[in-house]
């Protein structure tokens, strides 16, 4: 993994790309390994709200998956 000391990411802060369901995941920024472990948990955590939307409709993709943190695998 590559990171810089004292680097800041606004993407996952209150200013970035977050939603209420992600706030319950407890992703911490204490150290890189805790952060990565939290992200790994999040990409495997199902979301009831996203599951209701569905992944496909009429053969068209609506979203990547129905997990809280959606990312290509």
PyMOL commands that set and color helices and strands:
alter all, ss='L'
color gray80, all
select helices_A, chain A and resi 20-23+32-42+48-53
alter helices_A, ss='H'
color red, helices_A
select strands_A, chain A and resi 56-57+60-61
alter strands_A, ss='S'
color yellow, strands_A
deselect
rebuild
show_as cartoon
